[in-house]
Amino acid sequence: MAEMMTPTAQPSSADPRPRRRRGRWLAVLHTPVGASAGVLLVGVLLLAILAPLFWTHQANAVDTNHVLEGTSSAHWVGTDNLGRDLFFRVLVATRLSIGLALLATAIAVVVGLILGTAPLLVGRRAGRLVTAVVNIAVAFPGLLLALFFAVIFGIGRTGAVLAIGFAGAPTFARLSQTLAAGIAERDFVAAARIAGVNRVRLLLRHVLPNIGEPLVVNATIGAGGALLSFAGLSFLGLGVQAPSYDWGRLLQDGLSGIYLHPAAALAPGVAIVVAGLTFNLFGESVAKGIGLTGTIGRIPLLSAGTDAEQPAAATPDEGIPAQDREEAPNAVLAVENLSVTFPGADGPVRPVRAVSFAVRRGEAVGVVGESGSGKSLTALAVARLIEEPGHVAADRLEFLGTDLLAGTARAHRQLLGTSFAMVFQDPMTSFNPTRRIGHQLAEVARQHQGMTRQQALARAVDRLRAVRVPAAERRVRQYPHEFSGGMRQRAMIGMGLMGDPALIIADEPTTALDVTVQRQVLELLQSIRAADNVALLLISHDVAVVRQVCDRVLVMYAGRIVEDVPAAELSTAARHPYTRALVAAVPDMHVDLNRPLPVIPGRPVDPAHQPVGCPYAPRCPLAGERCIREDPALVADEAGRRVACWHAGEPIPDDWQEKAMARDIIGAGEPS
Ligand SMILES: Nc1ncnc2c1ncn2[C@@H]1O[C@H](COP(=O)(O)OP(=O)(O)OP(=O)(O)O)[C@@H](O)[C@H]1O
């Protein structure tokens, strides 16, 4: 089987919609190679359809007066041992040769697709087993597999089709696995999972439409290989049997007299080469035109769900602050000692550690921190979206009083699907590019509220109106690419409102938008919150945004919450040196433009190399001996503000930045 093509970039929502896909395939015909391959392909296919209709009689006419003749004006390629015209026989054999090769390719694609997407459907253990079987099968040479299957399925055209189909399946299985795993990581799949869409529907509606194009391209290339393999099996006497004939069979017949009449063997050989090259060339041209590359990547293992049964993280258990515990009945979300662990090269890596917080009904809580501080993973863990091999553990993870660590995934889906919404960073990837917006919104209502298609679409229109999408009746029929970025983000929020959300988690919802649209989206989130008393967990790099929208701010560093402070007091009452540095790094109207803007010197901690003491100590102006030795616990004061610092609230020297930066520069210049 030919080398497989995988997309250089994952199919983006910018390009894979059906109409433009068609356009891209046609655009390939505008290149010289693509056009030649296209013409050849049409020619071969027409020949396969028409040749038996027009020339079967000439091909089968026995003429014992002219047996085994060479080329002549009457018989361009000569005759066989019954005097039948070989030229017409080669033409007529096109249908069987091409038809059987295409059938074998179809079997390879279907079986490969089933094997490749099985890990998405059958759960972790069975999925691993399927993947292992595919890996072993891929390691076998294709021809060996084909011969093996040919013996199993028996001699003849059916056996040969099955043999070549099954021999090609592992390659397509691997390709499907790679593509499906890439799609499964996309935001719109996460959104569908939050909406409670079951695995089969997820596969049929969201994954398959997005992996179809590369599969078809590879199948086209694969058809060339299948043609060659089929000719090989027929040549060996394992494929098509007399009186039927394909090119392989004609090649075998012609080979016995090759020294006397070489054309008898050459003609079917040329036909095999030309047709094989045609499929290959066309597939390669399309692949090049639509941006597929020739190497197959490592197969990401994908399995469902997180495993909550493992023991909790061995990091300090801070617990929910007293005032949050007391108000637990009013808490929409209660998280206690949450950790997320991944396997690493040198042992488990824990990018989220001992995170505890609660969000009350109608409250807006911001989560800030530098890149890699664990903000998104915390949100994904809450939404039960961490995939294996990631592992979530917590002493408590409750949403609307329901323990998300107990009970079935189905029950969680139902609860999260109706009462929880997640808005992702990139509105480009939040929707399935191959489905109309209205259908994607309606899916939630049909899944959880038992609405009919019509009712669900009517609700989608209503929800789009609620998020101020103009001409909502028309917009529901459009594809995501027909929406602007801001409108797509609003539609995503509208999707969250299809149920009756008590909590919206918005992970950097405005980062990918321009400033004006940012403001509109933030205002929309605020108005929804105010109108329906919906709680909001807003994750952002942007301290200014969080300060503007939220009641309370959780500051994360190295996978932990290091401070929990009212948003209004962020500038005045923050006590952790990291929070103060984050606030100082936000320029305001009074900033002195003659001085460099404040930055936080040094680099964030690599989760794989957590220090023993306070992880911020190497960058901290207040760090002392104890900070290097002991990691401070997150401690609440009487007012409920929490901070994890041995020197919380101590004054920071004016010149700390200059000193720290000088230390950094000198450090960077020193040989290691
Ligand atoms: N699947 C994963 N496997 C291993 N490590 C991961 C995985 N996902 C995230 N991490 C690591 O966990 C850490 C926290 O990631 P996370 O995405 O939560 O950070 P973040 O604060 O949201 O950053 P950003 O603002 O850039 O999104 C990072 O160091 C990241 O490399």
PDBQT file of the ligand as one rigid body, heavy atoms in Angstrom, charges set to zero:
ROOT
HETATM    1  N1  LIG A 701      -1.985  16.525  27.850  1.00  0.00    +0.000 N 
HETATM    2  C1  LIG A 701      -0.968  16.997  28.557  1.00  0.00    +0.000 A 
HETATM    3  N2  LIG A 701       0.065  16.207  28.870  1.00  0.00    +0.000 NA
HETATM    4  C2  LIG A 701       1.099  16.669  29.607  1.00  0.00    +0.000 A 
HETATM    5  N3  LIG A 701       1.191  17.935  30.055  1.00  0.00    +0.000 NA
HETATM    6  C3  LIG A 701       0.188  18.766  29.764  1.00  0.00    +0.000 A 
HETATM    7  C4  LIG A 701      -0.949  18.351  29.002  1.00  0.00    +0.000 A 
HETATM    8  N4  LIG A 701      -1.787  19.403  28.868  1.00  0.00    +0.000 NA
HETATM    9  C5  LIG A 701      -1.186  20.431  29.503  1.00  0.00    +0.000 A 
HETATM   10  N5  LIG A 701      -0.021  20.046  30.045  1.00  0.00    +0.000 N 
HETATM   11  C6  LIG A 701       0.902  20.878  30.798  1.00  0.00    +0.000 C 
HETATM   12  O1  LIG A 701       0.234  21.355  31.931  1.00  0.00    +0.000 OA
HETATM   13  C7  LIG A 701       0.652  22.674  32.201  1.00  0.00    +0.000 C 
HETATM   14  C8  LIG A 701      -0.550  23.530  32.419  1.00  0.00    +0.000 C 
HETATM   15  O2  LIG A 701      -1.262  23.620  31.200  1.00  0.00    +0.000 OA
HETATM   16  P1  LIG A 701      -2.553  24.553  31.051  1.00  0.00    +0.000 P 
HETATM   17  O3  LIG A 701      -2.980  24.429  29.641  1.00  0.00    +0.000 OA
HETATM   18  O4  LIG A 701      -3.536  24.238  32.096  1.00  0.00    +0.000 OA
HETATM   19  O5  LIG A 701      -1.924  25.973  31.321  1.00  0.00    +0.000 OA
HETATM   20  P2  LIG A 701      -2.635  27.385  31.210  1.00  0.00    +0.000 P 
HETATM   21  O6  LIG A 701      -2.351  28.088  32.471  1.00  0.00    +0.000 OA
HETATM   22  O7  LIG A 701      -4.055  27.221  30.832  1.00  0.00    +0.000 OA
HETATM   23  O8  LIG A 701      -1.804  28.023  30.037  1.00  0.00    +0.000 OA
HETATM   24  P3  LIG A 701      -2.335  28.873  28.797  1.00  0.00    +0.000 P 
HETATM   25  O9  LIG A 701      -2.739  30.170  29.388  1.00  0.00    +0.000 OA
HETATM   26  O10 LIG A 701      -1.146  28.987  27.917  1.00  0.00    +0.000 OA
HETATM   27  O11 LIG A 701      -3.465  28.107  28.190  1.00  0.00    +0.000 OA
HETATM   28  C9  LIG A 701       1.517  23.137  31.044  1.00  0.00    +0.000 C 
HETATM   29  O12 LIG A 701       2.876  23.096  31.444  1.00  0.00    +0.000 OA
HETATM   30  C10 LIG A 701       1.271  22.110  29.989  1.00  0.00    +0.000 C 
HETATM   31  O13 LIG A 701       2.428  21.880  29.249  1.00  0.00    +0.000 OA
ENDROOT
TORSDOF 0
